Amino acid sequence: MGLAYWLSRRAMRPIIRSWQRQQDFVADAAHELRAPLAVIQSQQEQLLTKPQAKIIDQSEAIATSLNETTRLKTLTNDLLTIAKADSNATALNPVTIDLVPFFEQTLAPYADIANSQDKALTWHVPADSRASFDLDRIRQLLIILLDNALKYTAPGDSIWVNVEFDKRDWLLHVGNSGAPIADADKAKIFKRFYRTDASRNRQTGGSGLGLAIAQWIVDSHHGHIRVVDVEPRGVQFDVRLKNL
């Protein structure tokens, strides 16, 4: 009797952990969605109290609502991606491609964005290099890491993307000369909704899901991702990926 009870409890542990994770996810998602919705509602209610006002006089309230709407859209898309990841509803579609044109096409627009912010984005991809991966997902990974770098760097900082090969693996390095990440935060930044600085993250429009999605993309490619310090100042995300 006691053995049967112990075995049943042991068998239930993965189910209980999965259920608890789902409950936590729903609670966290509800919390994140509540903030932009409250701002939008407040701004719209304020506009209703001034029916005769000109648009130019209420431009700040309108801009705030639009910014929060954009943030809400981004958060919703991120939540959908995470939900699909949890349900294994997204299958990879790996193809073998030349890396140089892929990276140039993906990174060129971000070089223009960096330049407009007085930052420098450079990259190095070995000539004639090829790898096999899901194009959409690795492009999404790059965008997440670049977006993160642009948000947390200042004018005059530099951002870089480098690719190298190690036997059958290929390595992707995305770094920047911005503010460092505390050692206590390095192991936590890939967790869902985790923020090293909540107020700063809200100011930059982050959802706290980008790096969790990055972790999922890397895991789905049988790879590893970590963040390390860069001397004299900065951080770098190191990604090791398998050729699928």
Disulfide bonds with the S-S distance in Angstrom:
none
